[in-house]
Every structure is written in C-alpha cells, then in structure tokens.
Amino acid sequence: MLLKDFKEFAMRGNILDMAVGIVLGASFGGIVTSLVNDVMMPPIGRVLGHVDFSNLFISLTGRHFDSLAAAKAAGAATLNYGLFLNAVINFLIVAFAMFLLVKQVNRLQRPAPAVVAAPTTKACAYCCSQIPLAATRCPNCTSQLKAE
C-alpha cells in the first residue's frame, strides 16, 4: 500500500517536471560558472590591473602567501573574498537569466481576454426580475412592458 502510494506520488507530472528542472538547472549552473570564471572575470581582472578575482584573499595568520593555493597548502586560515565576488556575479547572472525566463513564460501563458457575450435578458421595470429581451409582458408580475 505504501509503495503504491509512493509510486503514484513520484509519477505525477509535476514531480517529473521538477526533476527535469533540477537536472537542467544544475547543468545551467555549470555553464554560468564557466561563463563567469572563464569568460567574464579575466577581462574584468585585466581592466582592473591584472587581478585574478579567484586569487583574492586575506590571510588570517598574518603571513604573506603568493596565491590562495599556497595559503591552503600551508594550512593557513584565509578569507576568500575573491571567490565570494565570483559567486555573487554567478548568482546575479543566474537570477537575471531566471527572471528573463519566467517573464517570457508568464507572457506566453497570459489568458486570452474574456469575450463578453451580448446580454440575452433584461430587468423588468416593475418587479426587477430577469426576463428575455423579446418579452412584451413580464411572466412574474404580468406587467405590460414598454417596447424598446
């Protein structure tokens, strides 16, 4: 019984859609990380004086290290603000891409404007009940209606 319920839950369309979205999102994350680290940051670092953002850090031990790899190899505690900057830029690109995607999906899924049908009834001037447009006498109060 429990296994059958779980199978029904797992095979629902929205669960499968979510799984596909997670896999595609993870792949998209790898592409964005490469875009940030390999395409965007080198020119930005060059413009800012040949700075490699992934190599910006503060050694909390007070000793100087030439690179983050050297500091890690020495076991030094470091504050890696360059890697943090890369992660922030990565996040901003992913967030902007997701914003554009959601905006387009919402634009495509807007419901068509509702078509207002012509009225088929009118209110009786005497008893306010709804009657057919072509009626000349109200079936509820039996009043003679004015021709419109």
C-alpha positions in Angstrom: 0.0 0.0 0.0 2.7 2.5 1.0 4.8 1.5 -2.0 1.8 2.0 -4.3 1.1 5.5 -2.9 4.7 6.5 -3.2 4.8 5.3 -6.9 1.7 7.4 -7.6 3.2 10.4 -6.0 6.6 10.0 -7.8 4.9 9.5 -11.2 2.8 12.7 -11.1 3.6 15.0 -13.9 4.7 17.9 -11.7 7.2 15.8 -9.8 8.8 14.6 -13.1 8.8 18.2 -14.4 10.5 19.3 -11.2 13.2 16.6 -11.5 13.9 17.6 -15.1 14.1 21.3 -14.0 16.6 20.4 -11.3 18.8 18.5 -13.7 18.7 21.3 -16.3 19.3 23.9 -13.5 22.4 22.1 -12.3 23.7 21.9 -15.9 22.8 25.6 -16.4 24.7 26.4 -13.2 27.9 24.8 -14.6 27.6 26.8 -17.8 27.1 30.1 -15.8 30.0 29.3 -13.6 32.2 28.7 -16.6 30.9 32.0 -18.2 31.8 33.9 -15.0 35.2 32.3 -14.3 36.4 31.8 -17.8 34.9 34.5 -19.9 33.8 37.5 -17.8 36.3 37.6 -14.9 39.5 37.6 -16.9 38.7 40.8 -18.9 37.4 42.5 -15.8 40.5 41.5 -13.9 42.7 42.8 -16.7 40.9 46.1 -16.8 41.4 46.4 -13.0 45.1 45.8 -13.3 45.6 42.1 -14.0 43.7 41.0 -10.9 42.6 37.3 -10.7 39.4 37.5 -8.5 39.6 33.9 -7.6 43.0 34.6 -6.1 42.0 37.5 -3.9 42.2 36.6 -0.2 43.3 37.8 3.2 45.5 35.5 5.2 44.2 35.5 8.8 47.5 34.2 10.1 49.4 37.4 9.2 51.8 35.6 6.9 52.0 36.6 3.2 51.3 34.0 0.5 51.6 34.5 -3.2 48.4 32.6 -4.1 45.4 31.1 -2.4 46.6 27.6 -3.4 49.9 28.3 -1.5 48.0 29.5 1.6 45.8 26.5 1.5 48.8 24.2 1.1 50.3 25.8 4.2 47.1 25.3 6.1 46.6 29.0 6.7 43.2 30.3 7.5 42.1 32.6 4.8 39.2 35.0 4.0 38.5 34.3 0.3 36.7 37.4 -0.8 37.6 36.9 -4.5 35.8 33.6 -4.6 32.9 35.3 -2.9 32.8 38.0 -5.6 32.8 35.3 -8.3 29.9 33.6 -6.5 28.0 36.9 -6.3 28.5 37.6 -10.0 27.5 34.0 -10.8 24.3 34.4 -8.7 23.4 37.7 -10.4 23.7 36.1 -13.8 21.6 33.1 -12.9 19.0 35.3 -11.2 18.8 37.6 -14.2 18.5 34.6 -16.6 15.8 33.1 -14.5 14.0 36.4 -14.3 14.0 36.6 -18.2 12.8 33.0 -18.5 9.9 33.5 -16.0 9.0 36.8 -17.6 8.7 35.1 -21.1 6.8 32.1 -19.7 4.3 34.4 -18.0 3.9 36.5 -21.1 3.2 33.3 -23.2 0.7 32.0 -20.6 -1.4 35.1 -20.2 -5.1 34.1 -20.5 -6.9 35.4 -23.6 -9.1 38.3 -22.8 -12.6 37.1 -22.0 -15.2 37.7 -24.7 -18.3 39.4 -23.3 -21.4 37.8 -24.7 -24.3 40.1 -25.6 -27.0 40.1 -22.9 -30.0 37.8 -23.5 -32.1 39.1 -20.7 -33.3 42.4 -19.3 -34.7 43.5 -15.9 -38.4 44.1 -15.6 -39.0 47.8 -14.8 -41.7 46.9 -12.3 -40.5 43.8 -10.4 -36.8 43.8 -11.3 -36.8 40.1 -12.3 -34.8 39.0 -15.3 -36.8 38.3 -18.4 -36.0 37.6 -22.1 -35.1 40.6 -24.2 -38.0 39.9 -26.6 -40.7 39.7 -23.8 -43.6 42.2 -24.0 -45.2 41.1 -20.7 -43.3 40.1 -17.5 -44.1 36.4 -16.7 -43.5 37.1 -13.0 -45.6 40.3 -12.3 -47.6 40.2 -15.6 -46.9 43.9 -16.3 -47.1 45.2 -19.8 -43.6 46.2 -20.8 -42.6 49.2 -22.9 -41.3 48.3 -26.4 -37.6 49.2 -26.6 
